[in-house]
Amino acid sequence: MTSAGPLQAVSSEPGRDALSSTPPRRRVWRIFRSYPVISITLLLAIIFGAVAADLLAPYPATHGELRDRHAYPALLGGDSDHLLGADSVGRDIFSRLLYGARVSLLVAAGTILIAGSLGTFLGLISGWYGGWVDEAIMRLVDAMNAIPVVLLALVLAVALGPSFALLLAVLSLGQWPAFARQVRAETLSLKNRDYVQLARVAGASTGRILFRHILPGVFATVMVVATNQVGTVILAEAGLSFLGVGVPPPTPSLGGMISDGRLYLTDAWWISAFPGAVIALIVLSLVFIGDWLRDRLDPTLRQLD
């Protein structure tokens, strides 16, 4: 009678056997359940198209031929020269979509960068100092939330004229309060943690504590808020461009393209439909990615497989 050695006693590793025995279809389904694969793929495709617009666009964004006016989309059996059709002055919709997505994404990125930086800084200051500093910043947040961004943009556009810088400023003013409130709440919780108290006892300066110890703790919250606010910014930019106070023409933007086609919805619906579909895809993708980030980064909501 022979006894099995240590290597023979353990015939296999259960986890590895279970993984290797899992059918490929089930493994793919598990990946799709655990990660927003479709949303990430769609968003990356749109970003790639916007970045590579100079290479992918068959026509310049402002080039138009009147003979191609309202050309039917080739994708639906129309003119082969225009994949997604042409607008009321013969400009290629597909080319303008690529350049318009670039402009809208640049506006969204710039707004989130400015609003996120300002809101995070004020939220850290408000939560750390408390007292009258906290009260003043929170009342400013309430005041900004009470100001209609669209009305403010209309007034400033009439006074100063529409411009890219004005659009960034107005959208940033409307978005930073969301960051400030969330970061303040996280700072109020983190400043009483042991590692922060130890840093204070060790003689660390306020700036070092805020940016070396507390800021990394609120970074996950900032990322989730930023992801959720990008969709709001894109919708706001589209609405302002639709009203004529966004990105000034002839620079294409998704909202401006929808506005260009509003008078031709019965005869040339594709002028407004395709940019509207791109906006919907961007916003929905960001919403799903933001929900996934919230579940992954928040310990109380993290889902374990």
PASEBA-1860 file (N, C-alpha, C; in nm, 3 decimals):
! residues 305
1> MTSAGPLQ> 0.086/-0.120/0.000/0.000/0.000/0.000/0.089/0.123/0.000 ~ 0.067/0.205/-0.092/0.148/0.326/-0.105/0.066/0.446/-0.064 ~ 0.135/0.543/-0.007/0.068/0.667/0.034/0.100/0.777/-0.065 ~ 0.004/0.862/-0.090/0.023/0.971/-0.186/0.108/1.079/-0.124 ~ 0.199/1.135/-0.204/0.284/1.244/-0.158/0.207/1.373/-0.153 ~ 0.272/1.480/-0.104/0.204/1.610/-0.092/0.154/1.663/-0.225 ~ 0.230/1.638/-0.331/0.188/1.689/-0.461/0.076/1.606/-0.520 ~ 0.070/1.475/-0.480/-0.036/1.392/-0.533/-0.165/1.405/-0.454
9> AVSSEPGR> -0.152/1.450/-0.325/-0.271/1.459/-0.242/-0.365/1.567/-0.292 ~ -0.308/1.675/-0.342/-0.391/1.782/-0.398/-0.395/1.762/-0.548 ~ -0.503/1.711/-0.595/-0.512/1.674/-0.735/-0.521/1.794/-0.827 ~ -0.588/1.897/-0.780/-0.606/2.016/-0.864/-0.651/2.131/-0.778 ~ -0.646/2.247/-0.835/-0.695/2.367/-0.767/-0.839/2.391/-0.809 ~ -0.933/2.396/-0.710/-1.075/2.411/-0.745/-1.105/2.534/-0.828 ~ -1.042/2.647/-0.791/-1.073/2.771/-0.864/-1.030/2.765/-1.008 ~ -0.908/2.708/-1.031/-0.859/2.700/-1.167/-0.941/2.601/-1.249
17> DALSSTPP> -0.979/2.487/-1.186/-1.061/2.390/-1.257/-1.197/2.449/-1.293 ~ -1.255/2.524/-1.197/-1.386/2.584/-1.224/-1.378/2.685/-1.337 ~ -1.267/2.764/-1.339/-1.252/2.863/-1.445/-1.232/2.798/-1.580 ~ -1.148/2.690/-1.582/-1.121/2.624/-1.709/-1.242/2.547/-1.760 ~ -1.327/2.501/-1.667/-1.445/2.426/-1.710/-1.562/2.514/-1.746 ~ -1.551/2.645/-1.720/-1.661/2.736/-1.755/-1.669/2.752/-1.905 ~ -1.786/2.732/-1.964/-1.799/2.749/-2.110/-1.762/2.891/-2.153 ~ -1.702/2.906/-2.271/-1.663/3.040/-2.319/-1.780/3.136/-2.324
25> RRRVWRIF> -1.897/3.087/-2.361/-2.013/3.177/-2.370/-2.048/3.235/-2.233 ~ -2.036/3.150/-2.129/-2.067/3.198/-1.995/-1.961/3.297/-1.947 ~ -1.834/3.273/-1.983/-1.729/3.366/-1.944/-1.748/3.503/-2.010 ~ -1.787/3.502/-2.137/-1.815/3.628/-2.206/-1.933/3.699/-2.141 ~ -2.035/3.624/-2.106/-2.153/3.684/-2.042/-2.115/3.743/-1.906 ~ -2.023/3.675/-1.834/-1.980/3.727/-1.705/-1.906/3.858/-1.721 ~ -1.824/3.870/-1.826/-1.753/3.995/-1.853/-1.852/4.107/-1.883 ~ -1.954/4.077/-1.964/-2.053/4.178/-1.999/-2.134/4.220/-1.877
33> RSYPVISI> -2.153/4.128/-1.782/-2.226/4.163/-1.660/-2.141/4.244/-1.565 ~ -2.012/4.219/-1.562/-1.922/4.285/-1.466/-1.872/4.420/-1.514 ~ -1.867/4.442/-1.644/-1.813/4.566/-1.699/-1.908/4.623/-1.805 ~ -1.916/4.756/-1.815/-2.000/4.818/-1.919/-1.932/4.814/-2.055 ~ -1.917/4.695/-2.111/-1.838/4.677/-2.233/-1.899/4.755/-2.349 ~ -2.028/4.743/-2.367/-2.094/4.810/-2.480/-2.081/4.962/-2.467 ~ -2.104/5.014/-2.347/-2.095/5.159/-2.326/-1.954/5.210/-2.352 ~ -1.854/5.137/-2.300/-1.715/5.179/-2.320/-1.678/5.173/-2.467
41> TLLLAIIF> -1.723/5.067/-2.537/-1.692/5.053/-2.679/-1.753/5.167/-2.760 ~ -1.881/5.198/-2.734/-1.947/5.307/-2.806/-1.878/5.440/-2.779 ~ -1.845/5.466/-2.652/-1.783/5.594/-2.618/-1.645/5.606/-2.680 ~ -1.567/5.498/-2.677/-1.434/5.501/-2.738/-1.444/5.520/-2.889 ~ -1.544/5.459/-2.953/-1.561/5.475/-3.097/-1.594/5.620/-3.132 ~ -1.680/5.684/-3.052/-1.715/5.824/-3.078/-1.595/5.914/-3.054 ~ -1.520/5.887/-2.947/-1.401/5.967/-2.918/-1.297/5.951/-3.029 ~ -1.279/5.828/-3.075/-1.184/5.804/-3.184/-1.226/5.879/-3.309
49> GAVAADLL> -1.355/5.873/-3.344/-1.403/5.946/-3.460/-1.383/6.096/-3.448 ~ -1.404/6.150/-3.325/-1.386/6.293/-3.305/-1.239/6.332/-3.316 ~ -1.150/6.252/-3.256/-1.007/6.284/-3.260/-0.951/6.272/-3.401 ~ -0.996/6.168/-3.473/-0.944/6.142/-3.608/-1.035/6.200/-3.716 ~ -1.109/6.304/-3.684/-1.202/6.361/-3.782/-1.132/6.409/-3.908 ~ -1.012/6.463/-3.895/-0.939/6.513/-4.012/-0.906/6.400/-4.110 ~ -0.891/6.278/-4.056/-0.857/6.164/-4.141/-0.981/6.089/-4.190 ~ -1.086/6.087/-4.109/-1.204/6.007/-4.141/-1.309/6.084/-4.221
57> APYPATHG> -1.315/6.214/-4.203/-1.420/6.292/-4.269/-1.395/6.300/-4.420 ~ -1.493/6.264/-4.502/-1.474/6.271/-4.647/-1.476/6.414/-4.702 ~ -1.533/6.508/-4.627/-1.543/6.647/-4.672/-1.506/6.739/-4.555 ~ -1.462/6.862/-4.584/-1.446/6.961/-4.477/-1.579/6.990/-4.410 ~ -1.575/7.027/-4.285/-1.698/7.047/-4.207/-1.785/7.159/-4.263 ~ -1.723/7.261/-4.321/-1.800/7.376/-4.370/-1.820/7.373/-4.520 ~ -1.775/7.266/-4.588/-1.788/7.258/-4.734/-1.928/7.212/-4.771 ~ -1.991/7.283/-4.864/-2.124/7.245/-4.909/-2.145/7.273/-5.056
65> ELRDRHAY> -2.223/7.188/-5.120/-2.260/7.204/-5.260/-2.412/7.209/-5.268 ~ -2.465/7.318/-5.324/-2.610/7.332/-5.328/-2.677/7.222/-5.409 ~ -2.606/7.165/-5.505/-2.665/7.057/-5.583/-2.688/6.932/-5.498 ~ -2.618/6.923/-5.383/-2.635/6.809/-5.292/-2.732/6.840/-5.179 ~ -2.805/6.948/-5.190/-2.896/6.990/-5.083/-2.996/6.879/-5.052 ~ -3.004/6.845/-4.923/-3.097/6.742/-4.874/-3.075/6.607/-4.941 ~ -2.949/6.576/-4.973/-2.919/6.444/-5.032/-2.955/6.335/-4.932 ~ -3.022/6.230/-4.981/-3.067/6.121/-4.894/-2.947/6.039/-4.849
73> PALLGGDS> -2.948/5.987/-4.726/-2.833/5.909/-4.676/-2.804/5.785/-4.759 ~ -2.678/5.766/-4.794/-2.640/5.645/-4.867/-2.660/5.521/-4.782 ~ -2.652/5.535/-4.652/-2.673/5.424/-4.560/-2.814/5.367/-4.572 ~ -2.907/5.450/-4.619/-3.046/5.407/-4.636/-3.085/5.398/-4.782 ~ -2.984/5.386/-4.869/-3.011/5.368/-5.012/-3.013/5.494/-5.093 ~ -2.960/5.603/-5.041/-2.963/5.729/-5.114/-2.834/5.756/-5.189 ~ -2.796/5.884/-5.194/-2.678/5.930/-5.267/-2.552/5.864/-5.211 ~ -2.473/5.801/-5.296/-2.354/5.730/-5.250/-2.243/5.825/-5.205
81> DHLLGADS> -2.253/5.953/-5.241/-2.149/6.048/-5.202/-2.161/6.092/-5.057 ~ -2.275/6.070/-4.993/-2.299/6.116/-4.857/-2.355/6.001/-4.774 ~ -2.271/5.947/-4.688/-2.308/5.830/-4.609/-2.433/5.854/-4.525 ~ -2.439/5.970/-4.459/-2.553/6.004/-4.373/-2.634/6.119/-4.429 ~ -2.620/6.146/-4.558/-2.697/6.251/-4.622/-2.629/6.387/-4.613 ~ -2.700/6.489/-4.659/-2.648/6.626/-4.658/-2.755/6.719/-4.601 ~ -2.711/6.837/-4.555/-2.805/6.930/-4.493/-2.862/7.026/-4.595 ~ -2.920/7.136/-4.547/-2.993/7.228/-4.634/-2.904/7.308/-4.726
89> VGRDIFSR> -2.773/7.311/-4.703/-2.681/7.380/-4.794/-2.582/7.283/-4.856 ~ -2.609/7.155/-4.848/-2.527/7.054/-4.913/-2.403/7.009/-4.837 ~ -2.397/7.038/-4.708/-2.282/6.994/-4.628/-2.302/6.849/-4.583 ~ -2.195/6.772/-4.586/-2.201/6.630/-4.553/-2.228/6.611/-4.403 ~ -2.334/6.536/-4.370/-2.373/6.517/-4.231/-2.269/6.434/-4.156 ~ -2.216/6.330/-4.218/-2.118/6.245/-4.151/-1.993/6.325/-4.112 ~ -1.945/6.408/-4.204/-1.828/6.491/-4.173/-1.857/6.588/-4.060 ~ -1.972/6.650/-4.064/-2.008/6.746/-3.959/-2.031/6.677/-3.826
97> LLYGARVS> -2.078/6.552/-3.829/-2.094/6.477/-3.705/-1.959/6.454/-3.637 ~ -1.859/6.416/-3.716/-1.727/6.392/-3.660/-1.669/6.519/-3.597 ~ -1.677/6.629/-3.670/-1.624/6.755/-3.617/-1.712/6.809/-3.504 ~ -1.843/6.790/-3.515/-1.933/6.836/-3.410/-1.913/6.759/-3.280 ~ -1.889/6.627/-3.290/-1.860/6.548/-3.170/-1.730/6.595/-3.106 ~ -1.632/6.631/-3.188/-1.506/6.682/-3.133/-1.530/6.809/-3.052 ~ -1.607/6.901/-3.108/-1.634/7.027/-3.038/-1.710/7.001/-2.908 ~ -1.814/6.918/-2.915/-1.894/6.891/-2.796/-1.812/6.822/-2.687
105> LLVAAGTI> -1.726/6.728/-2.725/-1.643/6.659/-2.626/-1.538/6.753/-2.568 ~ -1.484/6.844/-2.650/-1.389/6.942/-2.598/-1.456/7.036/-2.498 ~ -1.578/7.079/-2.530/-1.652/7.164/-2.436/-1.677/7.089/-2.306 ~ -1.719/6.962/-2.317/-1.746/6.883/-2.197/-1.619/6.862/-2.114 ~ -1.508/6.828/-2.181/-1.383/6.806/-2.109/-1.334/6.933/-2.041 ~ -1.338/7.046/-2.112/-1.295/7.172/-2.054/-1.383/7.214/-1.936 ~ -1.513/7.196/-1.951/-1.605/7.233/-1.843/-1.582/7.148/-1.720 ~ -1.569/7.016/-1.737/-1.548/6.927/-1.622/-1.414/6.957/-1.556
113> LIAGSLGT> -1.312/6.988/-1.635/-1.181/7.020/-1.577/-1.188/7.147/-1.492 ~ -1.252/7.251/-1.546/-1.262/7.378/-1.473/-1.355/7.364/-1.352 ~ -1.475/7.312/-1.377/-1.573/7.300/-1.269/-1.527/7.200/-1.163 ~ -1.465/7.090/-1.206/-1.418/6.991/-1.110/-1.307/7.044/-1.022 ~ -1.213/7.117/-1.082/-1.103/7.174/-1.003/-1.154/7.277/-0.904 ~ -1.240/7.369/-0.951/-1.293/7.473/-0.862/-1.380/7.413/-0.753 ~ -1.471/7.324/-0.791/-1.562/7.264/-0.693/-1.489/7.179/-0.592 ~ -1.390/7.103/-0.636/-1.312/7.020/-0.542/-1.236/7.106/-0.443
121> FLGLISGW> -1.173/7.212/-0.492/-1.096/7.301/-0.403/-1.187/7.365/-0.299 ~ -1.300/7.420/-0.343/-1.391/7.486/-0.248/-1.455/7.385/-0.154 ~ -1.481/7.264/-0.202/-1.536/7.161/-0.115/-1.438/7.120/-0.007 ~ -1.309/7.108/-0.042/-1.207/7.077/0.058/-1.197/7.187/0.163 ~ -1.194/7.312/0.117/-1.184/7.425/0.210/-1.307/7.430/0.301 ~ -1.424/7.412/0.243/-1.548/7.420/0.320/-1.555/7.311/0.426 ~ -1.525/7.188/0.386/-1.533/7.078/0.482/-1.425/7.083/0.588 ~ -1.308/7.133/0.554/-1.197/7.134/0.650/-1.212/7.243/0.756
129> YGGWVDEA> -1.243/7.364/0.714/-1.248/7.475/0.807/-1.380/7.484/0.882 ~ -1.492/7.453/0.814/-1.621/7.464/0.879/-1.654/7.608/0.917 ~ -1.744/7.625/1.011/-1.776/7.758/1.061/-1.828/7.852/0.954 ~ -1.783/7.977/0.963/-1.833/8.077/0.869/-1.781/8.054/0.728 ~ -1.665/7.990/0.713/-1.613/7.958/0.580/-1.705/7.858/0.512 ~ -1.741/7.754/0.584/-1.834/7.653/0.531/-1.969/7.717/0.497 ~ -2.018/7.801/0.587/-2.148/7.866/0.564/-2.144/7.954/0.440 ~ -2.038/8.031/0.422/-2.029/8.122/0.307/-2.022/8.044/0.176
137> IMRLVDAM> -1.942/7.938/0.172/-1.928/7.860/0.048/-2.058/7.788/0.015 ~ -2.124/7.732/0.116/-2.251/7.661/0.089/-2.361/7.757/0.045 ~ -2.362/7.877/0.099/-2.463/7.974/0.053/-2.433/8.018/-0.091 ~ -2.304/8.024/-0.125/-2.267/8.052/-0.265/-2.313/7.939/-0.356 ~ -2.298/7.816/-0.309/-2.346/7.700/-0.386/-2.497/7.711/-0.408 ~ -2.572/7.745/-0.303/-2.717/7.760/-0.316/-2.752/7.871/-0.414 ~ -2.676/7.981/-0.410/-2.703/8.091/-0.501/-2.678/8.051/-0.646 ~ -2.570/7.975/-0.670/-2.541/7.932/-0.806/-2.645/7.833/-0.856
145> NAIPVVLL> -2.693/7.747/-0.769/-2.798/7.652/-0.809/-2.929/7.722/-0.840 ~ -2.950/7.841/-0.784/-3.074/7.914/-0.807/-3.071/7.995/-0.937 ~ -2.954/8.011/-0.997/-2.942/8.090/-1.121/-2.965/7.998/-1.242 ~ -3.062/8.027/-1.327/-3.082/7.945/-1.448/-2.964/7.964/-1.545 ~ -2.897/7.855/-1.576/-2.779/7.862/-1.663/-2.818/7.911/-1.802 ~ -2.932/7.864/-1.853/-2.975/7.904/-1.987/-3.001/8.054/-1.993 ~ -3.070/8.107/-1.891/-3.097/8.251/-1.888/-2.968/8.332/-1.878 ~ -2.876/8.285/-1.794/-2.747/8.353/-1.782/-2.671/8.353/-1.913
153> ALVLAVAL> -2.673/8.240/-1.984/-2.604/8.230/-2.112/-2.667/8.324/-2.215 ~ -2.800/8.333/-2.217/-2.868/8.423/-2.311/-2.831/8.568/-2.285 ~ -2.830/8.608/-2.158/-2.798/8.747/-2.124/-2.654/8.780/-2.162 ~ -2.561/8.691/-2.128/-2.419/8.717/-2.159/-2.392/8.712/-2.308 ~ -2.463/8.624/-2.379/-2.443/8.616/-2.523/-2.490/8.744/-2.592 ~ -2.601/8.801/-2.544/-2.648/8.927/-2.601/-2.551/9.040/-2.568 ~ -2.497/9.039/-2.447/-2.407/9.148/-2.405/-2.268/9.136/-2.465 ~ -2.215/9.013/-2.472/-2.077/8.993/-2.514/-2.062/8.924/-2.647
161> GPSFALLL> -2.168/8.861/-2.695/-2.160/8.784/-2.818/-2.122/8.640/-2.787 ~ -2.180/8.545/-2.858/-2.149/8.403/-2.832/-2.004/8.371/-2.867 ~ -1.941/8.288/-2.784/-1.803/8.247/-2.808/-1.778/8.117/-2.733 ~ -1.669/8.051/-2.772/-1.632/7.926/-2.708/-1.595/7.949/-2.561 ~ -1.521/8.057/-2.532/-1.481/8.088/-2.395/-1.601/8.120/-2.307 ~ -1.698/8.193/-2.362/-1.818/8.226/-2.286/-1.897/8.100/-2.253 ~ -1.906/8.008/-2.349/-1.977/7.882/-2.326/-1.911/7.802/-2.214 ~ -1.777/7.793/-2.216/-1.706/7.723/-2.110/-1.731/7.787/-1.974
169> AVLSLGQW> -1.728/7.919/-1.969/-1.745/7.989/-1.842/-1.885/7.966/-1.785 ~ -1.987/7.976/-1.869/-2.125/7.960/-1.822/-2.149/7.817/-1.775 ~ -2.105/7.719/-1.853/-2.127/7.580/-1.814/-2.048/7.545/-1.687 ~ -1.928/7.599/-1.673/-1.850/7.573/-1.552/-1.917/7.632/-1.429 ~ -1.973/7.752/-1.443/-2.045/7.813/-1.331/-2.164/7.728/-1.288 ~ -2.224/7.661/-1.384/-2.340/7.578/-1.351/-2.306/7.442/-1.295 ~ -2.181/7.395/-1.314/-2.147/7.259/-1.275/-2.064/7.248/-1.147 ~ -1.988/7.351/-1.109/-1.898/7.335/-0.994/-1.970/7.311/-0.863
177> PAFARQVR> -2.095/7.361/-0.840/-2.160/7.332/-0.711/-2.180/7.183/-0.684 ~ -2.202/7.102/-0.787/-2.221/6.958/-0.766/-2.094/6.895/-0.708 ~ -1.978/6.937/-0.757/-1.851/6.887/-0.704/-1.829/6.937/-0.561 ~ -1.859/7.064/-0.536/-1.833/7.122/-0.405/-1.914/7.052/-0.296 ~ -2.039/7.023/-0.321/-2.124/6.959/-0.220/-2.073/6.819/-0.186 ~ -2.041/6.741/-0.288/-1.997/6.604/-0.264/-1.862/6.600/-0.194 ~ -1.768/6.684/-0.238/-1.636/6.685/-0.177/-1.643/6.735/-0.034 ~ -1.726/6.834/-0.008/-1.744/6.883/0.131/-1.791/6.771/0.221
185> AETLSLKN> -1.891/6.696/0.177/-1.944/6.587/0.260/-1.836/6.482/0.288 ~ -1.756/6.448/0.186/-1.650/6.350/0.206/-1.541/6.405/0.299 ~ -1.510/6.533/0.286/-1.406/6.594/0.370/-1.449/6.598/0.516 ~ -1.576/6.626/0.542/-1.626/6.626/0.680/-1.608/6.490/0.744 ~ -1.621/6.384/0.666/-1.604/6.249/0.718/-1.457/6.212/0.736 ~ -1.374/6.252/0.638/-1.234/6.209/0.640/-1.148/6.287/0.739 ~ -1.183/6.411/0.770/-1.094/6.492/0.853/-1.087/6.443/0.997 ~ -1.179/6.356/1.037/-1.175/6.300/1.172/-1.113/6.160/1.177
193> RDYVQLAR> -1.063/6.112/1.062/-0.999/5.981/1.060/-0.864/5.987/1.134 ~ -0.819/5.870/1.178/-0.697/5.862/1.259/-0.575/5.911/1.183 ~ -0.563/5.873/1.054/-0.443/5.910/0.982/-0.434/6.061/0.960 ~ -0.549/6.129/0.952/-0.548/6.275/0.940/-0.509/6.338/1.073 ~ -0.563/6.285/1.182/-0.527/6.338/1.314/-0.379/6.318/1.343 ~ -0.324/6.203/1.301/-0.182/6.179/1.320/-0.097/6.276/1.240 ~ -0.143/6.308/1.120/-0.070/6.405/1.038/-0.070/6.543/1.103 ~ -0.181/6.580/1.166/-0.188/6.709/1.236/-0.095/6.710/1.357
201> VAGASTGR> -0.094/6.599/1.430/-0.005/6.591/1.547/0.141/6.597/1.504 ~ 0.171/6.539/1.388/0.308/6.539/1.337/0.351/6.675/1.286 ~ 0.260/6.771/1.281/0.296/6.906/1.241/0.280/6.933/1.093 ~ 0.206/6.848/1.019/0.184/6.870/0.876/0.101/6.996/0.855 ~ 0.133/7.070/0.752/0.059/7.193/0.721/-0.079/7.159/0.669 ~ -0.167/7.259/0.672/-0.304/7.237/0.624/-0.305/7.198/0.476 ~ -0.222/7.267/0.396/-0.217/7.233/0.254/-0.172/7.091/0.231 ~ -0.071/7.045/0.306/-0.023/6.908/0.289/-0.131/6.807/0.328
209> ILFRHILP> -0.202/6.833/0.437/-0.308/6.742/0.480/-0.418/6.735/0.376 ~ -0.458/6.851/0.324/-0.568/6.854/0.229/-0.532/6.783/0.099 ~ -0.413/6.808/0.046/-0.380/6.758/-0.087/-0.303/6.626/-0.087 ~ -0.246/6.588/0.028/-0.173/6.461/0.034/-0.250/6.352/0.106 ~ -0.344/6.390/0.193/-0.413/6.291/0.274/-0.564/6.286/0.245 ~ -0.628/6.401/0.231/-0.773/6.402/0.211/-0.811/6.393/0.064 ~ -0.740/6.465/-0.022/-0.773/6.464/-0.164/-0.773/6.322/-0.224 ~ -0.674/6.237/-0.197/-0.683/6.100/-0.250/-0.806/6.025/-0.201
217> GVFATVMV> -0.854/6.059/-0.081/-0.972/5.992/-0.029/-1.101/6.034/-0.097 ~ -1.104/6.155/-0.152/-1.226/6.201/-0.220/-1.215/6.185/-0.371 ~ -1.102/6.134/-0.419/-1.082/6.125/-0.564/-1.186/6.036/-0.631 ~ -1.221/5.924/-0.565/-1.321/5.834/-0.623/-1.455/5.905/-0.640 ~ -1.493/5.984/-0.539/-1.618/6.060/-0.547/-1.614/6.162/-0.660 ~ -1.500/6.229/-0.674/-1.485/6.328/-0.782/-1.498/6.261/-0.918 ~ -1.440/6.143/-0.934/-1.449/6.072/-1.062/-1.592/6.034/-1.095 ~ -1.666/5.986/-0.996/-1.806/5.948/-1.020/-1.889/6.070/-1.056
225> VATNQVGT> -1.871/6.180/-0.982/-1.946/6.303/-1.013/-1.910/6.354/-1.152 ~ -1.781/6.351/-1.186/-1.738/6.398/-1.318/-1.801/6.316/-1.429 ~ -1.802/6.185/-1.413/-1.861/6.099/-1.517/-2.009/6.128/-1.534 ~ -2.079/6.147/-1.424/-2.223/6.176/-1.434/-2.249/6.315/-1.490 ~ -2.161/6.411/-1.460/-2.184/6.548/-1.506/-2.148/6.569/-1.652 ~ -2.065/6.483/-1.710/-2.029/6.499/-1.851/-2.154/6.494/-1.938 ~ -2.241/6.398/-1.911/-2.365/6.390/-1.988/-2.450/6.515/-1.974 ~ -2.457/6.568/-1.852/-2.533/6.692/-1.830/-2.473/6.808/-1.908
233> VILAEAGL> -2.340/6.816/-1.911/-2.273/6.925/-1.983/-2.299/6.914/-2.133 ~ -2.293/6.794/-2.187/-2.315/6.776/-2.331/-2.458/6.815/-2.368 ~ -2.554/6.776/-2.284/-2.693/6.815/-2.310/-2.710/6.966/-2.299 ~ -2.644/7.027/-2.200/-2.653/7.173/-2.185/-2.591/7.244/-2.303 ~ -2.476/7.195/-2.349/-2.411/7.256/-2.466/-2.499/7.243/-2.589 ~ -2.561/7.126/-2.605/-2.649/7.106/-2.720/-2.770/7.200/-2.713 ~ -2.825/7.217/-2.592/-2.939/7.307/-2.577/-2.902/7.451/-2.605 ~ -2.787/7.495/-2.555/-2.744/7.633/-2.579/-2.711/7.656/-2.727
241> SFLGVGVP> -2.647/7.557/-2.790/-2.618/7.571/-2.933/-2.747/7.572/-3.014 ~ -2.847/7.495/-2.970/-2.976/7.495/-3.037/-3.041/7.633/-3.030 ~ -3.022/7.702/-2.917/-3.079/7.836/-2.900/-2.995/7.944/-2.965 ~ -2.877/7.907/-3.016/-2.793/8.004/-3.085/-2.696/8.078/-2.997 ~ -2.676/8.032/-2.871/-2.584/8.100/-2.780/-2.470/8.006/-2.739 ~ -2.451/7.900/-2.815/-2.343/7.807/-2.786/-2.222/7.834/-2.872 ~ -2.172/7.729/-2.934/-2.057/7.742/-3.024/-2.099/7.822/-3.146 ~ -2.033/7.934/-3.176/-2.076/8.017/-3.288/-2.051/7.949/-3.423
249> PPTPSLGG> -2.143/7.964/-3.518/-2.122/7.910/-3.653/-2.009/7.986/-3.722 ~ -1.946/7.924/-3.824/-1.983/7.796/-3.889/-1.924/7.673/-3.823 ~ -1.861/7.688/-3.705/-1.807/7.570/-3.636/-1.921/7.474/-3.603 ~ -1.912/7.349/-3.645/-2.023/7.256/-3.619/-2.024/7.208/-3.474 ~ -2.141/7.191/-3.421/-2.161/7.127/-3.291/-2.287/7.043/-3.301 ~ -2.300/6.945/-3.215/-2.415/6.855/-3.224/-2.546/6.929/-3.201 ~ -2.548/7.019/-3.103/-2.669/7.097/-3.080/-2.700/7.191/-3.195 ~ -2.596/7.252/-3.252/-2.617/7.340/-3.367/-2.670/7.265/-3.488
257> MISDGRLY> -2.625/7.141/-3.508/-2.675/7.060/-3.620/-2.822/7.028/-3.602 ~ -2.863/6.999/-3.479/-3.005/6.974/-3.453/-3.086/7.100/-3.483 ~ -3.032/7.215/-3.442/-3.101/7.341/-3.470/-3.111/7.367/-3.621 ~ -3.005/7.332/-3.696/-3.008/7.354/-3.841/-3.119/7.274/-3.909 ~ -3.152/7.158/-3.854/-3.249/7.073/-3.920/-3.390/7.082/-3.867 ~ -3.414/7.172/-3.771/-3.547/7.176/-3.710/-3.657/7.220/-3.806 ~ -3.620/7.295/-3.911/-3.719/7.342/-4.008/-3.744/7.240/-4.119 ~ -3.666/7.130/-4.121/-3.677/7.035/-4.231/-3.705/6.893/-4.180
265> LTDAWWIS> -3.771/6.883/-4.066/-3.792/6.752/-4.006/-3.880/6.661/-4.092 ~ -3.970/6.719/-4.170/-4.057/6.636/-4.252/-3.990/6.593/-4.383 ~ -3.905/6.678/-4.439/-3.842/6.649/-4.568/-3.701/6.593/-4.554 ~ -3.626/6.637/-4.454/-3.487/6.593/-4.437/-3.463/6.568/-4.288 ~ -3.526/6.466/-4.235/-3.521/6.436/-4.092/-3.380/6.400/-4.044 ~ -3.296/6.349/-4.135/-3.163/6.303/-4.096/-3.071/6.416/-4.050 ~ -3.102/6.540/-4.087/-3.017/6.653/-4.045/-3.016/6.665/-3.893 ~ -3.131/6.644/-3.830/-3.141/6.651/-3.684/-3.133/6.515/-3.617
273> AFPGAVIA> -3.177/6.410/-3.686/-3.187/6.278/-3.622/-3.052/6.220/-3.588 ~ -2.956/6.228/-3.679/-2.826/6.165/-3.655/-2.747/6.234/-3.544 ~ -2.737/6.367/-3.540/-2.671/6.429/-3.424/-2.744/6.403/-3.293 ~ -2.877/6.398/-3.299/-2.953/6.365/-3.179/-2.921/6.224/-3.130 ~ -2.905/6.130/-3.224/-2.871/5.993/-3.186/-2.732/5.986/-3.124 ~ -2.637/6.063/-3.178/-2.501/6.064/-3.121/-2.503/6.120/-2.980 ~ -2.579/6.227/-2.956/-2.589/6.282/-2.821/-2.648/6.179/-2.726 ~ -2.753/6.109/-2.770/-2.815/6.008/-2.686/-2.717/5.895/-2.652
281> LIVLSLVF> -2.639/5.851/-2.750/-2.542/5.743/-2.726/-2.433/5.787/-2.627 ~ -2.385/5.910/-2.643/-2.281/5.960/-2.552/-2.333/5.968/-2.409 ~ -2.452/6.027/-2.394/-2.507/6.046/-2.259/-2.539/5.912/-2.194 ~ -2.604/5.821/-2.267/-2.637/5.691/-2.210/-2.511/5.612/-2.174 ~ -2.410/5.617/-2.260/-2.285/5.547/-2.229/-2.222/5.601/-2.102 ~ -2.219/5.732/-2.087/-2.160/5.792/-1.969/-2.241/5.761/-1.843 ~ -2.372/5.755/-1.856/-2.456/5.720/-1.740/-2.425/5.579/-1.692 ~ -2.417/5.484/-1.786/-2.387/5.345/-1.748/-2.245/5.333/-1.690
289> IGDWLRDR> -2.148/5.404/-1.749/-2.011/5.399/-1.697/-2.005/5.463/-1.559 ~ -2.078/5.573/-1.539/-2.081/5.638/-1.408/-2.143/5.548/-1.302 ~ -2.251/5.478/-1.335/-2.312/5.385/-1.239/-2.216/5.272/-1.204 ~ -2.143/5.222/-1.305/-2.047/5.115/-1.280/-1.933/5.164/-1.191 ~ -1.883/5.284/-1.217/-1.777/5.340/-1.133/-1.824/5.358/-0.990 ~ -1.947/5.404/-0.974/-2.000/5.423/-0.838/-2.005/5.291/-0.763 ~ -2.051/5.186/-0.830/-2.058/5.055/-0.766/-1.919/4.999/-0.733 ~ -1.821/5.028/-0.819/-1.687/4.974/-0.798/-1.607/5.053/-0.695
297> LDPTLRQL> -1.625/5.184/-0.692/-1.542/5.268/-0.606/-1.602/5.292/-0.468 ~ -1.732/5.273/-0.454/-1.797/5.292/-0.324/-1.801/5.158/-0.251 ~ -1.731/5.144/-0.138/-1.730/5.015/-0.068/-1.867/4.968/-0.025 ~ -1.959/5.061/0.004/-2.092/5.020/0.049/-2.180/4.972/-0.065 ~ -2.142/5.003/-0.189/-2.222/4.961/-0.304/-2.152/4.859/-0.391 ~ -2.027/4.825/-0.358/-1.949/4.735/-0.441/-2.015/4.597/-0.446 ~ -2.029/4.546/-0.566/-2.091/4.416/-0.585/-1.983/4.312/-0.607 ~ -1.981/4.212/-0.521/-1.883/4.105/-0.531/-1.943/3.989/-0.607
305> D> -1.867/3.940/-0.703/-1.914/3.826/-0.781/-1.896/3.697/-0.703
END
